[in-house]
Amino acid sequence: MKTIDELLAEGVAGKRVFVRADLNVPLDGATITDDGRIRAVLPTVKALADAGAKVVVASHLGRPKGEPDPAFSLAPAADRLGELLGSTVAFATDTVGDSARSTVADLADGQVAVIENLRFNAGETSKDDAERGAFADRLAELADLYVGDGFGAVHRKHASVFDLPARLPHAAGFLIATEVGVLKQLTDDVKRPYVVALGGSKVSDKLAVIDELLGRADRILIGGGMAFTFLKAKGYEIGASLVQDDQLPVVTEYVERAEKNGVELVVPVDVVAAARFPDLKTKAPSDPVTVDADAIPADLMGLDIGPRTGALYASKLADAGTVFWNGPMGVFEHPDYAEGTKAVAQALVDSPAFTVVGGGDSAAAVRLLGFDENAFGHISTGGGASLEYLEGKTLPGLAALEG
């Protein structure tokens, strides 16, 4: 995989460089609530601009239906990128139309532009190779070189991720090079004990990675909504908690395989529960109670791991050599149910291990709960991409950059 360092050494002054970034930031109206992904691509954009390139930044945001939708405009992300760069960033109001062509044509050496949300064009996400390729052809007209730096999208076979690199000389940006290097440390050269903490709401989202980790990890700690399917598989009373009954057979098989493989599979011993899901907008108090994980009352739902589980998981992380964490331990957005996620995050901070926060809600929780990002070994920008890499899948965006 060619790197941006090689591209810079060859010279990019005066050349139009298309940077496929991941600016898929959370928005409250037009206000960005977490700019982590914009800051992550900053080194690549700045290096290219400082070297005299005409930098064309592109990304998706949200899930528009293949046509323009003001709610998903990248304009706020373009403004924030400009603030972080300390210079004006031009913004094209379309992807490959008149605005994009004129905006790019007007760039001087060292200037940066952002084009509108790629998913405003149906060709970006089309499953039809010809339609996707036609959109990639039009994107290619905007640039001389391609730099892939949107790690959060490399598991998608989309036009700007998979098809466009085949049409232009290409290289991996600093972020992707870093992410791939970290993931290799989680697969090829692991310092043990290797402990994995998995959370999130649905166990079905994590089955494939658990399947792979049962042959790699020394310990797997289970939290979040997905924990209740594991608890039910053990025969426990889980009350009104979230459960995926259709996944019980495979979860039961994983529990048995973990024991056979000598992998310590750890589930909660207590949970914080309530009669109803909390209001995440008002953050109003919700009368939480702590109960044993094997006897949750019928009228209560588990919403976080309990304090004894938080302490247990911290002890299981204390001697780790490598830690991968993906998925919150509870409904961390509400203060009544944030302590479990906070306990796991703090255990990573306290650990001398190489610690990796696997993107998505885990990365959002780190920032929302006020942790210093530098206290972790690495915070990934791509939760789904990280999981698929650890599952052993070929990621289309990485394969395209290697081609």
N, C-alpha and C positions, 0 to 999 in steps of 0.2 A: 504494500500500500504506500503510494507516494505521499509524502508529508508536505505541509505548507512550508516548512523550512527549506525543502528542496525547491519548491516553487519560487519562494522569495530569493533564493540564491541565483535562480535563472533570470530573475528580473520581471517585475510586473508593472513597472512605471508606464502609464498611458494605456494600459490594458483594462478592459472591462472584466471584472471578476464577479461571477455570480456566486454568492454565499448562501447555501441552503441552511438557514438557521432554524432554531426552534424557539419562536417567540410566542408560544401558546401559553400566555400568562393568564391567571385568573383576573377577571374584571368585575367591579361593582359599578355598573353603568359604564362610564368612561374612565374610571379610576382603577389603576393597577394595584391589586392588593398584595402581590408578591412578584418582585422583578428579578427573581433569581435566575431565570432562564435568559433574560436579556443580559445580565451581568456575565453569564457563563460564556456567551459568544463574543464578548467585548474584546478579549485579547486578539482573536483572529481578525475581527473587523479593523481594529486599530493598527495592527501590524501591516495589513494590506494597504490601508489608507496612508500610513506613514511612509510606505514604500512607493507611493505615487500611483497606486491603482485607482480606477474608478469602480467603487464597490457597490454592487447591487445586491441588497439583502432581501431574501424572500422567506416566507414561512406560511404555515397554516395557523388558524386560531379557531378553536371550537369545532363544531360540526354543522356548518351551513350546508344547505341542500344543493350545492353545485351552482348557486347563483348568488349575486350580491345580497348581503343582509347587513345593514348598518350596525346591528348588535355585535357583529363579529369583525368589525373593521380593525385593521392593524395600525390605524392612526395613533392611538395612545402609545403603542409599543414604539412606533417611529419617534414620537416626541421624547419618550424616556431614553431611547438609545442616543438621541442627540444630547440630552442632558448629561448622560454618562460620558459621552465622548467629548463634551465641551465644545461642540460645533453644530452647525445647522445640518440636519438630515432632511433631504428632499423626500417627498412622499408622492407616489403615483397612485391615483385613485382607481386604477384597474390593474390587471395582471399582465396582459400582453397587448393591450389596446393602444389607442393614441396617447393616453397619459403616460403609460409605461415607456413607450418608445421615445417620447419627447423628453421625459424626465431623465432617462439614461443618456440620451444624446446631449443634454445640456450639462452633464457632469464634467467638471474639470478634474485634472489629476489630483488624487488625494481626497476627493469628495465622496460622500456616501448617500445612497438613496435606499428607501424601502418601497417595494411594490406591494400592492394590496393583497389581501388574503388569497393564497393560491387555491383554496377550496371554493372560492367564488366561481371557479371554472370547473365544470363537471369532468373535464379531461384529467384533472389532477388525481382523482381517486377512482377513475373508471376501471372496471375489471376487463374491459375490452382493450387489447394491446394496441390496436390501431388508433382508437380515440385517445388513449393515454399518450401514445407516441406522437400524435399530431400536436397535442398541447406541448409536449417536450420540444418539438421542432420550433414552435413559436417562442418558447422561453429561450432556446439556444440562440435565437437571433439577437437577444439582448446582451450577449456576453462573448468573450474570447476564451475565458477559462472558468472552471467550476471548482469550488471548494465546498466539500460536504462537512458541515459542522452542526447539524441538527440531530444530535444523538437520540433525542426523544422520538424521532420519526423513522429511524433506520430499520425498524422491523416492519415498515409498511412498503408495499410494492406500489408506490405512487410515482407519478410522472417526474416530479422534481427531485425525488430521492433515488429512483431506480433507473429511469429512462434517460434523464438529462445527462448524467455522467458519461454515458456511451456516446454522446454527441459532441463533447468538448474535452480538451485535455483537463485532467482532474487530479485533485489531491485531497487528503484529509486535513481538516482544520485542527487547531490545538485541542479543542474540546473533545472531538472524537478520538484523537490519538491518546488523550489522557484516559478517557472512558474505557477504551479497548485495553490499554495497559493495566488498568485496575481490574477489569474482568478477567484478564489472564492470571492475575494473582489469586483470583477466587477459583480458578479451574486448573491451572497448570503447575503452580508452585505455591501451594497452600501451607502456611505455617499453622501447626496444630497446637491445641485443639481448635477445630473449625466449628464455630457455633453460628447457627442461623436462627434469627427471630422473624417469624412470619405472622402478620396480622391482616387486617382488612375485613370487609364484610362477608364476601362469598368464598367458600372453600373451593368452589369450582374454578376460580381464577388462579388458584395456587397448586392444583393437583399435579400438573405437569412438572413444575419445578420441584415439588416434594418428591415425586417419583424419581427424579434425577438425583436429588440430594440424599436420598436414602442410601445411595452408593458412594457418597462423597463426604457428607458432614459427620461430625462426631455427636453433635447435639442439635436438636430442632425444638425451638420454643414456640408454642402456638398461642396466639391471642386474637383479639378482635372478634367480630361476629362469626368468623369461620371456626372459632374454638368450640362453639356449641354443637356443631356437627360431630366433632371429635368426642365431646363429652357424652353426647347421646349414643355414639357408637360404643362407648364404654358402659352403657346401660344406666347413665345418670339421669336424674330428673332435671330438665332444663327449663321448666315453666313455659313462658310465652316468648322465649328467646328465639332469635333468628336461627333457622335450621334448614339445611337442604337435604330432605329425606332421600331424594334420588341418588345422593352421593354417599349414603351410609355404607353400602357394600364396599366401595373402593376405599373409603376411609378406614373401615375395619381391616381391610387387607393391608393397608399401609401401617397400621398400628402393629399388626402381626409381623410384617416384614421388618419393621424397625427393630423389634425385639430379636428377630432372627439374625439381623445384620450387626447387632451390637450398637445400634444408633439410639441414643437416649432421646426419646420423644416425650417432651414435657408439656402437660396441659395445665390450665389454671386449677388452683386448689380453693380459691374463693373469687367471687365476682361482686361488682357493684351493680345493683339492679334497681329498677323503678317500675311503676305501673304503666308508664307511657313514655314514648320517645320525647326527649327534651326539645324545647324551642331553641333552635340554633341562631335565630335572629335576635331575639330579646335577651337570650342567655338567662331567662328567669329561673330561679331555684326550682328543682324538680323532685325533691324529697327522695334522694337516693338512700338505699340501705345496702349493707354488705352482708352477703350470705355465702354459705359453703357452696362450692361449685357442683357438688354431687346431690344437692337438695334445694334447687331453686324453686320457691313457691310457684304454684300454678298461675297466679295472677301477676307475676313479675317477669320482666325481661332483663337479661344481662346486658349491660352497656359498657362495661370496662372490666379489666382484670382487677382483683382486689389487692389490698396492701400486702397480704401474705404472699400472694403470687408475685407481686412486684419485687419483694425482697428475695423470693426464691429465684426469679429470673436473673436478678442482679448477681446472685451467688453463682449461677450457672455461666454467667458472662465474665466473671472476675478473673479466671485463669486462662481465658481464651487467647489463642495466638492470632486468629483471624475471626472477624465477625461480619456477617452480612445481615442487614435488617431491612425488611420490606413490609410495610403495612402497619398502621397504628394498632395499639392494643385495645382501644375503645373509641368512643365518640369524643375525640380529643378537642373538637371545636367548642364543646361546652365545658366550663370549668368543673362541673360536678363529675365529669367522666374523663378528665385529662391526666389524672395521676398515674395511671398505668403506663401510658405512653411516655410520660415524663420520667418515670422510674427506669424504663428501658433506655431512653436517650441518655440519662445521667450515668447509667452503668457503662454505656459506650464511651462517654467522656472520661470516666474514671479508669477505663481499661487501658493497659499498655499495648493491647492488640492492634493490629491493622484493622480499622473499623470502616465499613462502607455502608452508607445510608442509601438504599436503593430507589431513590427518586419518588415521584408521585406524592401521595399523602404523607409519607414518612418525611420527606424533605420539607413539605409544607408545615408539618408539625414541629420540626426542629426550629423553624423560623418563628412560627406562631407562639411557641412556648418560651421563646427568648434565649435559646442556646446560641453560643458562639459557633458559627459554622466551621471556624478553623480548629475547633476542638475535636473534629472528626477526621479520620484519615481521608475520606472522600465522600462527597454528597453528589450522587448521580443526578443527572437531569432527565433521565428516562427510566421510569419504573417498569413499563411494559417491555421496553427494549432490553433492560437488564435481565428481567426474568426469562425472556426468550433466549437470550445468550446463554444463561445458566442452564436452560433446558436442553442446550445442545443444538438449537435450531440455527439454520443459515439465515442471517438477516440480510434482506435484499439490498439495503443501503450500503452495508459494508461490502457485500459481494460486488456491487457496482464500482465502488472505489478501488477494489483490488483488481478489477478487470483492466 
